């Protein structure tokens, strides 16, 4: 064998490191661009067509359709992705070296390794969704995509934080990061419009945002070309013996944000094996024990919001059954015990033993095990009172130390966002509420155990940052404890009424189909993002207490209140950012005041607004209620006035001190913990939303018979007779009865007294049905909701004439039933005491039904005796040109079913099963192939119209099995639901 001359130490080749990101960008861009060009040239009409629509409604292909379905574009894309994988992996390694190079100055070995591992996983996940397409294995493809998106968040944040100090590169990185994450929100929105609502053309808009993610992703990594100018690859002859001799060589000096110039390559080697001193970054100052302590505080904040939101919900149970004031409403005022903080000895005892008092307050969580509803309410009130005292003493005790004070309010704020994310995962219910238990999805025991552990952690730990330097107390002439208390009470009400459920804002801006505004999944996620943005913005104290910022927030609130649909929701998002940005300012300002009188007044303001919030809809059942009738605008004006007092009172003279201490370790670490926690919460929300997105279009139960099974049920706000959440039991009943369309009355739960819940989320998603929530909470009704297995083409929300009594609501929807349009009304009329209201309401319902040319189903709550001669009954049936489902059923009072233009198959009355005090009425109908001429019901005489249907009954055995009622409801039935009144269903010829 012949050996070449040994040129030990010679540099055989030099390759600029910039070629790595350049190669990745070129190969990656070529993969997608060539696939798009070839796909549009060869299979344009195929790749723009989807399960909802094709060309011309859809005219631009999605990434997945372009790269995953057809030869040769799929193969071209995969080849270039394979070519890009080498540079991508090398880029991850070089970035790791870049961070390690700066460890002695401003880096962290642990952080570098974590980011490197994350980027490797992200690269492998990219291969997963590129090479395993949705047509190959949908589950694997989606799983890989989710992992890729989840890993993108730490990749982007970590890269920006560890990047060299190059303002141009950082500018481009932030631009691509903002465009990437900003595109996710509209992309999710249009995906839901396509996948859930089947809107033609929505997938084209989704595709544009999907392609923008590719551009932003590639552009973000391409910025490394600027940073890698300081590196090069060298091929060095190490000698024939193969032994490695270290070759010295200085590297270019680099500086990271907040860091100093780096050392040599030798410094890199040292950093791998030695700690060499603590890092100066906030990442390097994170201590596991301190992080655990912060997590415990956040969880206790979550406990606080869980108990606070459950209290009005449980109080509501009693006036609901009393149909008026019950006396239990006084438990709302349990929070005035915060006034006891004026006693110095008690306050100091609580502050020194806060862990013990947090532990004692958990009686509010433990209360789920108390069956008696009154005692359960008392336990919750006790828990709220103790928790209010504990948090008040904590915030007051921390008021002189900026870092500690910031930590306290941020733990409470993060607990609120955690509360929203948890409710998002449980379909607007909190799993540790006392109305939850193991049978309806509750996780009370787990929540209690975590609360105990968090309380013990507070008890045994050394108080975080207790030796932090005290800030100098300062004041100004117009500072007032009264203004601070009014602001604090109004702000707590604002948070409770609007931001303890992520979907509340979308329900406030709700309209009828098709302009409903964002639905709870997309809308809830956007609200959580806005809450996160607001809390991040809260450090800009001079901005958030400024008059222009208050005006921006007020404008957003006005849009939310007065305009339906997307524009109103946008106003709500602006208001969300505004409100959350005030969190530290308002609560820190309140904590600086004399605690007894300030907290007492704040709670009284909160209670007054909470009662007014109820009176706007419950005016018919409370003394003096007419003053607040349908005046949410009054409540919002007073609330904004309270916020104005709080903002004006914010102690602007301490701003320079806060500003000057922001860079100190205590304050900066608290803000870092906040950012990390927010990132975790946002990622959790993303995961929840992806899990909840429907995977298939709803399908009726018996399409072979073209059957519609429709029902009406008054569900008493989804609280059963024993004061537990009834949504799971409702789902079981609706599923077992095979209801294709169901109207649910008393269903608007987006109020403090109902826990800001949303039963349509769980029922619609679990039963795979379309949902129309009905008039939203700003319309001042008790609510009516429609669930449907058939697509909702159009719907209108009606507020029926109600000059004296409670405001009546109705949904008039047009459904696509087996290719034919069928109209449905779901309505809730007024009470027996208000005859004039019922006359006007029923007359309006009759007009709507009479003027429609489509087949019609009525599912409503009317309050009248049946039969001819009864005015309200005749206004409904004769005035609307509708057929009563069974004229001989005399034992009815409130719920009624009626039909026109469809064939009636059966009628049944099913007991409520302890869920409410009202039965379920169910009708079975069949869509006719030969419909009567349009508008015929208006042209023929009334008596002739009535003769168009027969009430002749037939035995069940003469009915095809697919058209029968489920046999499980005979006899004793199932879960206390059974056929009653007739003890069997009726079937018709």
C-alpha positions, 0 to 999 in steps of 0.5 A, spaced: 500 500 500 502 506 498 501 512 503 501 519 501 506 524 504 503 526 511 501 533 512 499 533 519 496 539 521 494 541 514 488 544 513 485 541 506 479 545 506 475 550 509 467 551 508 463 557 511 458 555 516 453 559 512 453 554 507 449 550 512 443 554 513 443 556 506 443 549 504 437 547 508 433 553 506 434 552 498 433 544 499 427 546 504 424 551 499 425 547 493 421 541 496 415 545 497 415 550 491 417 544 486 411 540 489 406 546 488 408 548 481 408 540 479 402 539 483 398 545 480 400 543 473 399 536 473 393 535 478 390 542 479 383 540 480 384 534 484 389 538 489 384 543 490 378 539 491 376 537 498 371 533 502 366 540 502 367 543 495 372 543 489 373 548 484 371 554 483 369 555 491 376 552 492 382 554 488 388 554 492 391 547 494 393 546 501 400 543 503 398 536 505 394 536 499 400 538 494 405 534 498 402 528 500 397 525 495 399 525 488 405 522 484 410 526 482 410 532 486 409 527 493 416 524 491 419 530 489 418 533 495 420 527 499 427 527 495 428 534 497 426 534 504 431 528 505 437 533 502 435 538 507 435 533 513 443 533 513 444 541 513 438 541 518 441 536 523 448 540 522 445 546 523 442 544 530 449 542 532 452 548 530 447 552 534 449 548 540 456 550 539 454 557 538 451 557 545 456 553 549 461 558 546 458 563 550 457 559 557 463 562 560 459 569 559 452 568 558 450 561 557 447 555 560 450 548 558 443 545 561 439 550 556 444 548 550 443 541 551 435 542 552 435 546 546 439 541 542 435 535 544 428 539 542 431 541 535 433 534 534 426 531 536 423 537 532 427 535 526 425 527 526 417 530 527 418 533 521 420 527 517 414 524 520 409 528 517 412 529 511 413 521 509 407 519 513 402 523 509 395 523 512 392 518 506 398 513 509 396 514 516 392 520 519 393 518 526 401 518 525 401 524 521 397 528 526 401 526 532 408 528 528 405 534 526 403 536 533 410 534 536 413 538 531 408 544 533 409 543 540 417 543 539 417 549 535 415 554 541 421 552 545 425 552 538 423 559 537 424 562 544 430 559 545 433 561 539 431 568 540 434 568 547 441 565 545 442 568 539 448 573 538 447 580 538 446 582 531 440 587 531 438 585 524 438 578 525 434 579 531 429 583 527 428 578 522 427 572 527 422 576 531 418 578 524 418 570 522 416 568 529 410 573 529 408 571 522 408 564 524 405 564 531 400 569 528 398 565 522 396 559 527 390 563 530 386 564 523 389 558 520 385 554 526 379 558 525 378 557 517 380 549 519 374 549 523 370 553 518 371 548 513 371 541 518 366 543 522 361 548 519 363 545 512 363 552 509 365 552 501 372 556 500 374 556 507 380 551 506 383 555 501 384 561 506 386 556 511 391 553 505 394 560 505 396 561 512 398 554 512 403 555 506 405 562 510 407 557 516 412 554 511 415 560 509 416 563 516 419 556 518 424 556 513 425 564 513 426 563 521 432 558 520 435 562 514 437 568 519 442 563 521 446 565 515 447 572 518 450 569 525 454 563 522 459 568 518 463 567 525 464 560 523 467 555 518 468 548 517 475 545 516 478 539 514 484 538 517 489 532 516 490 529 523 496 525 521 496 517 519 497 515 526 490 518 527 491 521 533 488 528 534 492 534 536 488 540 539 489 545 534 489 552 537 485 558 533 481 563 536 474 564 534 471 571 532 468 574 538 461 574 539 456 577 544 449 575 546 444 579 549 446 581 556 453 577 555 460 579 554 465 577 549 466 569 548 473 565 550 476 560 545 474 553 543 478 551 549 473 554 553 467 550 550 471 544 552 471 546 559 464 548 559 462 541 558 466 538 564 466 544 569 461 548 571 466 554 571 461 559 575 454 560 575 451 563 569 449 570 569 442 569 565 436 568 568 436 561 565 442 560 569 439 562 576 433 558 576 433 553 582 429 547 582 426 548 589 424 555 587 421 553 581 417 548 585 415 553 590 412 558 584 408 552 581 405 551 588 403 558 588 400 558 581 396 552 583 394 555 590 392 561 585 388 556 581 384 553 587 382 561 589 379 562 582 376 555 582 372 556 589 371 563 587 367 561 581 363 555 584 360 560 590 355 564 585 354 557 581 352 554 588 348 559 591 344 560 584 341 553 585 337 555 591 333 561 588 332 557 582 328 552 585 325 557 590 323 561 583 325 567 587 329 570 593 331 564 598 336 567 603 342 563 601 344 569 597 347 572 603 353 567 602 355 571 597 357 576 602 362 571 605 368 575 602 367 581 606 371 577 612 377 580 608 375 586 612 378 582 618 385 584 615 384 590 619 386 587 625 394 587 625 395 581 629 390 576 625 393 579 619 400 577 621 398 570 623 395 569 617 401 572 613 406 568 617 402 561 617 399 562 610 400 555 608 396 552 614 390 557 612 391 555 604 390 548 607 384 550 611 381 553 605 381 547 601 374 545 605 371 548 599 374 543 594 373 537 599 365 540 599 364 535 593 363 529 598 358 533 602 351 530 599 347 535 602 346 542 598 346 547 603 352 544 607 356 544 601 354 551 600 356 553 607 363 549 606 364 553 599 363 559 603 368 558 608 373 556 603 372 562 599 372 566 606 379 563 608 382 563 601 380 571 600 383 572 607 390 568 606 391 572 599 389 579 602 394 578 607 400 575 602 399 581 598 399 586 603 405 583 607 409 583 600 407 590 598 414 593 600 418 588 596 418 589 588 420 582 587 415 578 592 410 583 590 410 581 583 411 574 585 404 574 589 400 577 583 403 573 578 401 567 581 394 569 582 394 571 575 397 565 572 392 561 576 387 565 573 389 563 566 390 556 568 383 556 571 381 557 563 386 552 560 383 547 565 376 549 563 377 549 556 380 541 557 373 540 561 368 543 556 367 549 560 367 546 567 372 546 572 373 538 574 374 540 582 368 544 583 363 542 588 358 540 583 363 535 579 364 528 582 367 522 579 360 520 575 360 527 571 368 528 569 370 531 576 377 530 578 376 533 585 380 528 589 386 529 585 385 537 585 384 536 593 391 532 593 395 537 589 392 543 593 394 539 600 401 538 597 402 545 595 399 548 602 405 543 605 410 546 600 408 553 602 408 551 610 415 547 610 419 552 605 423 558 606 419 564 604 422 566 597 426 572 597 424 574 604 431 578 604 430 582 598 431 590 599 425 593 601 422 599 596 422 606 599 414 607 601 412 613 597 405 617 595 402 622 592 397 627 594 391 624 590 392 617 592 386 614 595 384 608 599 377 609 596 379 609 589 384 603 590 378 599 593 373 601 588 378 599 582 380 593 586 372 591 586 371 593 579 377 589 577 375 583 580 368 583 578 371 584 571 375 578 571 370 573 574 364 575 570 368 575 563 375 572 564 374 565 568 372 562 562 375 562 555 369 562 551 365 567 554 368 573 549 366 568 543 359 567 546 358 575 548 359 576 540 355 571 538 350 571 532 346 567 528 349 562 522 353 563 518 356 569 522 356 566 528 363 569 530 369 564 532 366 558 536 369 556 543 375 552 540 378 557 536 375 563 540 377 560 547 384 559 544 385 566 541 382 569 548 387 565 552 393 568 547 390 575 548 390 574 556 397 571 555 399 578 551 396 582 556 399 579 562 406 580 558 404 587 557 403 588 564 410 590 565 410 596 561 406 600 567 407 607 564 403 604 558 397 600 562 396 606 566 395 611 561 389 614 558 390 612 551 390 605 553 384 606 557 380 609 551 383 603 547 380 598 552 373 602 552 373 602 545 374 594 545 369 593 550 364 597 546 365 593 540 364 587 544 357 589 547 354 592 541 356 588 535 355 581 533 360 576 530 367 577 528 368 584 529 365 584 536 369 578 538 375 582 535 373 588 540 373 583 546 380 580 544 382 588 545 379 588 551 382 582 554 389 584 552 387 591 556 384 588 562 390 583 563 395 588 562 392 591 569 393 585 573 399 587 577 397 595 577 390 594 580 392 589 585 399 592 587 395 598 588 390 595 592 395 592 597 398 598 598 392 601 602 390 600 609 388 592 608 381 592 613 377 598 610 380 597 603 379 590 602 372 590 605 370 596 600 373 592 594 369 586 596 362 590 597 363 593 590 364 586 587 358 584 590 354 590 588 356 589 581 355 581 581 348 582 584 347 587 578 350 582 573 344 578 575 338 583 576 339 584 568 336 578 567 333 576 573 329 582 574 322 579 574 324 575 581 328 580 585 325 587 588 327 593 584 329 589 578 326 593 573 331 598 574 336 594 571 332 590 566 336 588 560 341 593 562 348 590 561 350 597 559 349 600 566 353 594 569 359 595 564 359 603 564 360 602 572 365 597 571 369 601 567 368 607 571 371 603 577 377 601 573 378 608 571 378 609 579 383 604 580 388 606 574 388 613 576 390 611 583 395 607 581 401 610 584 405 613 578 411 615 583 413 609 584 414 607 577 421 609 577 423 605 582 420 599 579 423 601 572 430 601 576 429 594 579 426 590 573 433 588 571 435 585 578 435 578 579 428 577 584 424 581 579 427 578 573 426 571 575 419 572 577 418 575 570 422 569 567 418 564 571 411 568 568 414 567 561 415 560 562 409 558 565 405 562 560 408 558 554 406 552 558 399 554 559 399 556 551 402 549 549 397 546 553 391 550 550 394 548 543 394 541 545 387 541 548 384 545 542 387 540 537 384 534 541 377 537 541 377 539 534 371 534 531 374 529 526 368 527 522 361 531 520 355 529 524 351 524 521 343 522 523 342 516 526 337 513 521 338 516 514 336 509 511 329 511 513 330 519 512 328 520 519 328 526 524 328 524 531 326 531 535 326 533 542 325 539 547 327 539 554 328 544 559 334 543 563 335 548 568 342 550 567 345 543 567 344 543 575 341 536 577 336 536 583 342 534 587 346 540 585 351 536 581 353 538 574 348 534 569 351 534 562 354 527 562 347 524 564 343 529 559 348 526 553 346 519 555 339 521 555 340 524 548 344 519 545 340 513 547 333 517 545 337 518 538 335 525 538 337 528 531 335 535 533 334 537 540 332 544 543 334 545 550 331 551 554 334 555 560 341 553 557 345 560 557 350 558 562 355 564 561 354 568 567 357 568 574 351 565 577 352 559 572 359 558 573 360 561 566 359 554 563 357 552 556 353 546 556 353 546 548 361 545 548 361 538 551 354 536 548 355 538 541 362 535 541 361 528 545 355 527 541 358 530 534 352 535 533 352 542 530 350 547 535 346 554 535 347 557 542 342 561 541 341 569 544 348 570 548 348 573 555 348 580 553 341 579 550 338 578 557 334 571 556 335 565 560 337 561 553 335 556 548 340 552 544 339 547 538 343 541 537 342 538 530 345 532 526 344 536 520 348 542 517 345 549 520 344 553 513 342 559 517 339 561 523 336 567 526 336 569 534 329 572 536 328 576 542 320 575 543 316 581 545 316 581 553 313 588 555 312 586 562 315 579 564 322 575 563 325 576 556 323 570 551 328 567 546 327 563 540 332 560 535 329 560 527 334 555 524 334 552 517 337 545 516 339 541 511 335 535 512 337 529 507 338 535 501 332 538 503 331 545 507 327 544 513 325 549 518 326 548 526 324 553 532 326 552 539 323 557 543 322 559 551 316 563 552 314 567 558 311 565 565 303 564 567 303 570 570 304 575 564 298 573 559 300 579 555 307 577 554 305 570 552 300 573 547 305 577 544 310 572 544 306 566 541 303 571 535 310 572 533 312 565 533 306 564 529 307 569 524 315 566 523 312 559 522 306 561 517 311 565 513 316 560 512 315 556 505 319 550 508 317 544 512 317 546 519 318 543 526 316 547 533 320 545 539 318 550 544 315 552 551 309 555 551 305 555 558 298 553 556 293 548 556 292 544 550 286 544 545 281 548 541 278 554 545 285 556 549 287 562 546 295 561 546 294 554 544 290 557 538 295 562 536 301 557 536 297 552 532 292 555 528 296 562 527 302 558 525 299 553 521 302 547 524 299 541 527 299 539 534 303 532 534 298 529 539 291 533 540 288 528 545 294 529 549 291 533 554 296 533 560 301 538 557 302 545 560 309 548 558 312 543 552 309 542 546 311 539 539 308 541 532 310 540 525 308 541 518 310 538 511 313 532 514 310 525 516 309 524 523 311 517 525 311 517 533 310 521 539 313 519 546 314 523 553 320 521 557 321 522 564 326 527 567 330 522 571 332 527 576 336 531 572 331 537 572 323 538 573 321 537 566 320 531 562 323 530 555 318 530 549 320 527 543 317 526 536 319 522 530 318 525 523 320 522 516 322 527 510 317 526 504 319 525 497 313 529 494 313 536 498 306 540 498 307 546 493 310 552 497 306 556 501 300 551 500 299 552 508 297 559 507 292 558 501 288 553 504 282 554 509 284 553 516 279 547 517 282 544 510 289 545 513 287 541 519 284 535 516 291 534 512 294 529 518 290 523 521 291 522 528 290 514 527 295 510 531 298 503 529 301 498 533 309 498 534 310 492 530 307 495 524 313 500 524 320 498 521 325 497 527 329 503 525 323 508 526 321 505 533 323 508 540 329 505 543 326 499 548 330 501 554 325 506 556 319 501 557 318 499 564 323 502 569 327 505 563 334 506 564 337 511 569 330 513 571 328 515 564 322 511 562 316 512 558 311 516 562 304 519 562 302 513 556 307 509 559 309 507 551 310 511 545 305 513 540 305 511 533 301 513 527 299 511 520 
